[in-house]
Amino acid sequence: MDCRSVKENLDNYINSLKGDDNQLLLGPLEEFIIKKAKEKNLEIIGFSNFWYIKKGQSPKILLHLNIDDRKEKSSVFFDNIENVDLIRSNNNINLITSALLINYLIEYSDESFDILLTNNNIHIENDNFINLKNIIRCDNVVNLNLRQADCIADEFSALKLFLNQVKVRRFQPEFPFKTYRVSLNGLSGGHAGEEADKVKLNSIKLIIGIIRKIKAKVDIDIISLTAGERYDYIPSQAQVDFIVKDDFEGELLNIFDIVKSESIEKNLKYEPDMNLELAKLEERKYLPIDNESFNHLASFIELTPTGSYFVNSVDEQIVSSTNLATARSLKNYINMIIVLRSLSDESMTTMVDKIKLSSKISSSVITERFNIDKWKNDDNLMTDVFIKSYIELFNRDLKSIKTQFSLDSSIIFKDINVKILSLGVKYKQGDNIYYSSIGWLVELITLLEYVLKKI
């Protein structure tokens, strides 16, 4: 089926979903897809951590979508701007367009294929998918989580997750004091290692630098550091609680205003929405830590590399990256999660050595908590089919890439003999809104339909 026919069918399908205000309110995406499968009387097998949908008797591919950022509701808007049909949402547009793609193929494709929906998230747990081995009917897996377009990923990086624990000593202040909190938010954050051409500030590193500047002028003692939410995202917010002697409270307020102005001005080019606030607290959870403990904490944070570690100068693809992802304070430790990704064994070894050295210098304890091996298919047969089909359809090349992302399939299928490719729909982000072109979605649907008929 050509792009024109796909576009007509997709328009009809979208029109059947949206309201008069060109808005579609979606519930959980797996329910959206399962509902469509039930309408077509497809066989659905459900477990606690995945759903497997069978379409036809001899599936040619297995479409895999990992919904790691589950939302109870997503508002989706359809616009036409300068004769370009757009789809936008304040939630992950990659998951939404992939869900629409799957439902389109359920509705309109006559070919046989299977669908796997998972909710795996390394931040919460690494689920065991042993049951999948007994159900899977096809060894050609096409993952739909790729955050890039006009390319196909067929090699996926290794990932290591470390827990670093900075041991802290707390003391009982013998002077009158007030408790304050410095809050940093509004940083751009995003997927670790994404957009290698942009400067992405890490809120953990930034707030420790800010605290150092304040501490150099006013005698304060740190209580806790809290930052980050997900292991695969650059932290965009952080907060530090601390105490200050009553006598120095006025000085603290003055110094904070100076440091705030300097920090916002310095980072305005890269983080225009950055916000820094100081608030007095009535309660505190812990006693403050001593200066030696703070120096160990700051030392580890400052010595640990973050962001793109090595980028291929030829194709600008990220080879390896590190992410100081989260920080949480306990009574005796301040825990931090560091995530390393690499397509190169040598780069991975170098990064591991660096963070272990940082941990040793800061008198911390570091433990490897999670490991995913690098994935590469045994042959290029499936990649070649997609590349050849893309050229035949659109008369332009489809790049084959290695990626730091779309690791969901390599985690889930690590003990199953399959071939994995990953595809995605191009999207853009601005002002916390994600948007994509319906035309880009049409191209990907057309490609998948074409490949389904060829293999």
N, C-alpha and C positions, 0 to 999 in steps of 0.2 A: 504494500500500500504506500502511495506517495505522500509527501508532506501535506499537500492540499487536502487529501481525504482525511488524513489524521487530524489536521486542524479543524475540519468541519465536524468530525466526530467528537473531538475534545471540547469544542465550543458547545455542542449539544449537551454533552455530559455535565460540563460546568454550569450551564444555564439551568439544568434540572436540579442543581444543588443550591445555587445561590438565591438570595432574596431579591426583592425589588431595589434594595439599596446597594446591590453589587457586592454584598458581604456574605460570607459563609462562616458560620460558627461551628467549628469542629470540636468534638469530644476527643478522648484518647485515640491516637491514630490507629492503634492495633484494632480497636473496636470499629473504626471507620472501614478498615479493610475487611475484617471478619464479617461485617454486615453485608458487604457486597458479595463476598464468597458464599454466604448463606443464601442470598437472593438467587445465585446461580446453581444452588444445590451442590456445591463442591464439598469434598470430604475435608473436614477440619479436625486435626489432632492437637489437643491442648495439654501442655504440662505446666508446671509452676513457673517455668522460666522461658518457655517458647511456645509458638503456635506453628504448626506445619499444615499447609494447605495444598491439596492435590488437585491439579486441573488436567484432566485427560489421563490416558493409560500409559503413555510412553514419554515422560517429560524430557525435553531437550536441554533445558537449563533450570537451575534453581535460583530464583531471585531472592536475595537476602537483604533485609532492612533491619538494622539494629536501632531501636528507638531508645537511646540511652538518656534522653532528656524528656521524660514523660510529662506531658501537660494534660490536665483535666479538660482545659478549654483552650482553643486557639482561634483567634479572629483572623480570617483571611479576606483580603479585599482584592477585587479585580478592577483594573483601571485601563483606560485607553489614553495614552499621552502621545501626541504627535503621530497618530496612526500605529502606535506600537502597543500591543496588548500586554499588560503587566500583571503580575501577581505579587502581593506584598503582605507581610505579617510582622508582628513584633516578636514572634517566636521563630524557631529554626526553620527557615524556608526550605532547606535541603530535605528535611524529613517530610515536609508537607508536599513538595513537588514529587518526591519519590512515592508517597502514598497515592497521589493522584495518578501517577504512571502505572502503579500496580493495579489500581482499580480500573483504569482504562483497558489494560490488557485482559483483565478478567472479563470485562464487558464485551470487548470487540474482537479479541484474537481467537482464531480457530485452532491455534497450535496448542500442544500439550507442554505445560511447564508447571513447576512447583514453586511455592512461596514459603519462605522461612521468616518469621517475625520474632525478634528477640529483644529483651530489655537489659542486656548485659552492660554493666557499668563498673569499671575498675575502682571507682571511688567508693562504691558500696560493697561489692563482692565480685569474685570471679566465679561465676556459676559453673557447675559441672553439667556438661551437655552429653553425658554418656548415653542417654535415651535416644538422642538424635541418630546415633550410629545404626540403630535397628529400624529406623523409619525412612531415612534418606533414600531416594530413588534415582538420583542423578549426581554425577561427579563434576558437572560444569557449573560452578557457583559464580553468579554475577552479583556482587555487592553493590548497593545503591547509596552508600554513605560518603562517597568521595566528594570533597569540598573544592574540586577543581573541575574544569570543563575542557572540551576540545582535546581530551587526552584519555588514555586508559591506563590504569595502574595494574601491573602484574608482578610487582615485587614490593614487599612490605617490611618496614624496618623492625628491628628488635626493640624491645622496651624493657627497662629495668626500673623498679620503684623501690626507693630506699626510705627508711625511717631514721632520722637523726634525732637523738635525744640529748639535749644540753642539760646536764645536771645543774640545779640551782640551789643555793643556800639562802634561806629566808631569815630575816631578823626582826625583832620587835623594836620599833623606834622608841627612843627615850626622849622625844621632844614633841611638842604640839605640831600637828601637820594637817594639811588638807589633801584630799584625793581628787585627781583630775584624770580626764581621758582625752587623748589626741586621736581624732578620727580622720582618716584619709579615705576618700572615695571619688568616684567619677572618672577613674582611669579607663582606658579603652579595653584593656584585657584581651579576651579572645583566645582562640586555640593556640596552645604553645607551639612556637615555630612557624605559625602561619604568617603570611605577608612579610617575607624576609627583608623586603625593601623598606619596611617601616620601623621606626623606633618604637618599641613597646616597653614602657616602664613597668617594673615589677613592684607592687605596692609594699612587699615585705622589705625589699632593699631600700626603697625610697623612705619609708617611715623610720627605719633605723637610722638612716642618715640625718633625718630631721631631728630625731631624739638626741643624737650625738651633738648637733648644733645647739640645741636647747640646754643640754647637760653641761656643755662647755661654758655656759654663761650663768646658769642657775643650778644650785645643788638639788637635784631631784633623784629619786630612787624608783626604779621600775618595779611594777607589780606583775604585769602580764602583757603578752603579745598575742593577738588573735588576727588571723588574716586568711584569705582564700576560701573557696568553697569546693571546687572540683579539681581533681588531680590533673586533668587534661587541659585546664585553662590557666592562663597567666592571671595571678591574683590582681583584682582591680580595686580592692578595698582592704583596709587594715586599721587596727586600733591598738593603742598602747595605753594602759592604765599606770599611773605613778603617783607618788606622794611628793609634797613639797612642804618645807618648813613654813609655818605661819608667817614668819618674818620676811620670807622671800616671795610671798604670794603676788604682791604688786609687781615685783620685778619679773616674775614669770609671765604675767599678762603682757607686759611691754615687750619682752623678748620674743614671745610667741608671735605677736603681730609682725615683728620684723622678719622672723624666720618664715612665716607664712607668705608674706609679700615676696620675699626673695625666691622661695621655692616655686610659687605659682608663676612668677615672671620667668624664671629660668626654664621651666618646662612647658610654657605656654604653646610653643610651636608644636610640640609632640602630643601634649595632653591638654587641649583647650577647656575641657570640662572638669579638670581636676579641682577638688574642693578639700580644704583642710579646716578642721574645727577643733575648738578646745571647750570642754564642758566640765563643770564641777560635779563630782559624784558624792552621794550621801553614804553609800556603802561600798565595801570592797570585799572580794572573795578570799584573797590571800594576803599575807604579809609581803612587804617588798623584798626583792632579792638584793644581795650585796653587790658591790662594784665589780668584784672578780667574776661573779656569775654573769653580770651584764657584759663584761668584756669578752667572755667566752661566747656568749650569744651573738654579739655584734661581729666578732671575728669570723664565726662560721658563715654568717649571712654575707659578709663582705667578701670572703674568699671563694664562695661558691659561685661558679659561672652560671649565668642564666641567658636564655634566648638561643638564637641560632649559633651553634658551635662551629659548624663547618658547612659552607655552601659551595656547591659545584659551580665554578666560574663559567663553565660552558653553557649550561642550560638553566642556571640559577635555581636549581632544585636543592632543597635543604637535605644535606647528608646526615647531619646529627644536630641534636638540640638538647638543652637542659632546661628544666623548669622547677624553680623553687616554688612549690604549689600552695602549700598551706602551712599555717602555724597555729598551734594550740597550746595553752598554758595549763599545766597541772601543778600539784603542790610541790613536787620534787623535781620536775622536768619541764622543759619547754620543747615540745615535739614539733618537728618539721618534716614534711614529705617532699622528696626530690624525685622527679621523673626524668629519666634519660631515654632518648630515642636515637637509634642510629642504624643506617644502612651499611655501615662499615664496622667490621670487628675491631679494627685498629682504633677508630675514633671512640667506640664504646669503651674500650680498655683505657684510653687516655682520660675520658670523662670520669670513669669510675675511680681511677687513681687520684684525680684531682679532688673529688668530693671526699674521698677517704682521708686524704691529706688534710683537707679543711677540717674534717671532723676530729682528727688527731690533734691538730694545733689548738683547737678550741676545747680540748679535754671532753669530747662528746662520745657517745656510743652510737655507731651506725650499723643498721641491719638491713640486708636485702629482703624485702617482703614479697616481691612479685617479679616474675620474669616471663617475657614472651620472646620466643626465638624468631629470628628473621625468617620470612617466608618467601620462597621462590618456586614457581611451578616447574615441574619436571621437563616440560617442553613448551614451545610457543604456538602450538596448534590453535588454541582458542584465541589467543592474541591476534594471530595472523588472520583469522576469519573476521574478526571485528575491524581490523585495519583495512583489509581488502573491501569489506562491505561499505565502510565509511567513504572510501575513495569512489566506489561505484555510485553511491548515493549522492554525494555532495561535491565530488571532484576536488577534494582537498585532503591533506594528510591528517591522520589521527596519531598523535604522539603516544608512544609507549613510555611510561615513566615509572620510576621507583618513588615510593611515597612514605612519609612519616605518619600519614593518617589512614583512615579506613582499616585500622588494625582489628576491627571487630570480628571479621571473618577468620583472620589468622588465629585469633584467640579461640573462637568457637569450634573451628575445624582442625585444631592442632593434632588431634588423635584420629582423624578421619582422612582417608586417601581421596582428596579432591583437587581440582584446579580452581584457582580463585582469580577473578578479575574484579576491578572496581571502577564504576562509572558515576558521574554526577552531572547535575544541571548547573550551569553557570548562574551565579547570583552576586549581588552587590549589597553592601551594608552602609547605612548612614543614619545618624541620629536615632540609633536603637531600632531602626526599621530594616528588615531584610526584604529585598525585592528581586524578582527574576522576570524574565520574558517568557511569555507563553510560547513564543517561537522557539526558544531554546529547549523547552520541554517537548515540543512537537518533534524536534530533530532527534532527541534521544529515544522517544517512543518509536519513531520511524526506523531508527537503527536497530532497535531490539526486535521489532517485527520482521525486519529484513533478515536478520541473523537467525531468528527462529525458523524461518522458511528454508534457510540454506543448510543448517546443520542437521 
